[in-house]
Amino acid sequence: MRVHGPVTLIEHDNTQNNANHVHSVWRDLSSDFGNDALADHYRQKPHR
């Protein structure tokens, strides 16, 4: 799920392991320089 406004982005991912593993991210688009914290997390931590 994604809620995207002019300065705020909220993402919620609950699809792994029969939907028992949740990630949520809130971003302030006016000051985060385009970083994607959820994608960074998936790259750094193995998810099975």
N, C-alpha and C positions, 0 to 999 in steps of 0.2 A: 504494500500500500504506500502511496506517496501523496503528500499534501505539499503543493508547491505554490508559493506566492512570490511577490516581487523581492522580498528580503529574507524570507524564511523557507526552508525546505525540511520536511519531516518525512523520514522513511521508516517503514516497519517491515521486517522480513521474518516470516514464521513458516518456512516450508521444509525445513530439514528434519530428519528423524521423525517422520509422522507428525510434524508441526509441534515438536516439544522443545525447540531450540530457537529462541527469539533474539533478534537484533533490532535495536531502534537507534536512529540517528536524528539529531536536530542540528541544523546548520544555519548560521547567520550569514547569508550570502553577501552581505555588505562588507564582511571582514574576514572571510575564511580563505580567500585567494584561490577558490576553485578546488580545494581538496575534497576527495571523496572518501570519508572515513570508513564507510561500510566496505567499499571495494578494497581499501588498504588493509582492513582487518582480514578479509577473506584471503588476500595474498600472503599475509604474514602468519596466519594460524590455519592449520589444516582442519577442514570440516569434512566429515564423512557421512 
